[in-house]
Amino acid sequence: MTHEAWELRHTARDPEDILSPATNNGGMDLSDPQAWTMIGIFTTAMLGGMTLMTTQFNRVLRAEIGGLRTEMGAGFEIVNVRLDSLDSRLTRVEGKVDDLDTELTNLATRFWRSQ
C-alpha cells in the first residue's frame, strides 16, 4: 500500500458523509465520538459492577465474622459455666474422698490397732 493510498484511507470523512460507515473496516472509526462514548459507558458499567460486588462481599464477610464472634463468645460462656460446674463437683468429690479416708483410718485403727 502506498503512502497516498494509506492517507486516503485514514483521513477524516466529509461532514455530509458523517453517518455513512467508514471505508476501512465497514463500521465506525475509533475517532468517532460515538465509539468513545460506548467505550466510556462500558468502562463505567464494568467498574460500577465491580465496586458493587466488592461492597456487597465486604458486607457479607463482616456479617459472617460478626456472627462467628457471637457464636464463639456464647460457646466460651457455655464452656466456662460447664467448667465451673465441673470444678464444684470435683471439690465435693474431693471432700467426700477425704471423709472416706478419715473413716477408713478410724476403722483400721479400731480393728487392727494400726496407725
C-alpha positions, 0 to 999 in steps of 0.5 A: 500500500502506498503512502497516498493510498494509506492517507486516503484511507485514514483521513477524516470523512466529509461532514455530509458523509458523517453517518455513512460507515467508514471505508476501512473496516465497514463500521465506525472509526475509533475517532468517532465520538460515538465509539468513545462514548460506548467505550466510556459507558462500558468502562463505567458499567464494568467498574460500577459492577465491580465496586458493587460486588466488592461492597456487597462481599465486604458486607457479607464477610463482616456479617459472617465474622460478626456472627462467628464472634457471637457464636464463639463468645456464647460457646466460651460462656457455655464452656466456662459455666460447664467448667465451673460446674465441673470444678464444684463437683470435683471439690465435693468429690474431693471432700467426700474422698477425704471423709472416706479416708478419715473413716477408713483410718478410724476403722483400721485403727479400731480393728487392727490397732494400726496407725 
